[in-house]
Amino acid sequence: MGQGSDDIAIHVQGLKNAFGDQVVHEGLDLDVRRGEIIGVVGGSGTGKSVLMRSIIGLQMPEAGEVTVFGVPMLGRYDEGEAEAIRRRWGVLFQNGALFSTLTVAENVEVPLREYYPQLSETLLDEIASYKIVMSGLPVEAGPKYPSELSGGMRKRAGLARALALDPELLFLDEPTAGLDPIGAAAFDELLADLQERLGLTVFLITHDLDTLYAICDRVAVLADRKVIAVGTIPELLALDHPWIQEYFNGPRGRVAADTAQRNGTGPDMAGSN
Ligand SMILES: Nc1ncnc2c1ncn2[C@@H]1O[C@H](COP(=O)(O)OP(=O)(O)OP(=O)(O)O)[C@@H](O)[C@H]1O
């Protein structure tokens, strides 16, 4: 099936980002399809977070285009059409980025208060409780402070906040970093379930090979200042780029592939080697 512009949630073209002399991206192109979970991988410092920040308007690129749901965004994040697009996404930052002086419920209410100041306190509390439960936390977590939660619970609280505005698009920066393998697998399962139930498009930065095998439809690889390849894992394995081979066919990649085969969660690897 061909990909029309309606099928594309995020279109990035010719992106350039630099900090002083350090050029992080140059001529970077990426299309994210509607309804997919795309994993974004690359060595440390290749600019995965900077790419995400460029898309959501926290980093002004030196050149390029960013279009979300067909709307050009760069330089216009606070204006009319682009401002409305911002309401259609939720973001979970790398460390959860919860406000430590607010309870979990109050954290979830922050975007609601910002965008819907007319909502009553009762309704805010109800929506927050709903999002908290949806993110796999007990409703009793609502009045707790982030410092009272485990790492896995904090991630879920961050997810609840990212889901506050009923987003169609979710940005997640290393959501399973710091979780034990069981906690990480549970978080992956939650994400896959939410993606399916809510029809989300998910932009997921990760170093976690198990996550890639378990829930990502496609994987985009950052190297040499660009997205050097994007495809399913079997498609990437067929490429002979050294970083891709080392990453997926190195010892950790092999273990993740075996685990995925055992769990029946991985892609059909027939035909790949
Ligand atoms: N605000 C900033 N000022 C200066 N340099 C920055 C800034 N933000 C990012 N960088 C640099 O840009 C490069 C890419 O950073 P980024 O955080 O996007 O990498 P990453 O691929 O997400 O890495 P990691 O996997 O380690 O999280 C790094 O060299 C980083 O030091």
The ligand as a Gaussian input file, in Angstrom:
#p B3LYP/6-31G(d) Opt

LIG

0 1
 N       20.917000      22.202000      24.865000
 C       22.042000      21.697000      24.389000
 N       23.173000      22.438000      24.312000
 C       24.307000      21.930000      23.798000
 N       24.446000      20.673000      23.327000
 C       23.362000      19.890000      23.381000
 C       22.118000      20.342000      23.914000
 N       21.226000      19.332000      23.826000
 C       21.882000      18.286000      23.280000
 N       23.157000      18.623000      23.022000
 C       24.162000      17.744000      22.408000
 O       23.574000      17.153000      21.276000
 C       23.996000      15.794000      21.145000
 C       22.784000      14.903000      21.019000
 O       22.114000      14.870000      22.269000
 P       20.856000      13.950000      22.543000
 O       20.496000      14.145000      23.982000
 O       19.805000      14.205000      21.544000
 O       21.453000      12.501000      22.307000
 P       20.736000      11.102000      22.456000
 O       20.893000      10.389000      21.170000
 O       19.331000      11.294000      22.941000
 O       21.660000      10.448000      23.571000
 P       21.374000       9.413000      24.756000
 O       21.071000       8.093000      24.090000
 O       22.663000       9.388000      25.492000
 O       20.212000       9.944000      25.578000
 C       24.868000      15.497000      22.353000
 O       26.215000      15.602000      21.968000
 C       24.513000      16.581000      23.325000
 O       25.592000      16.905000      24.143000

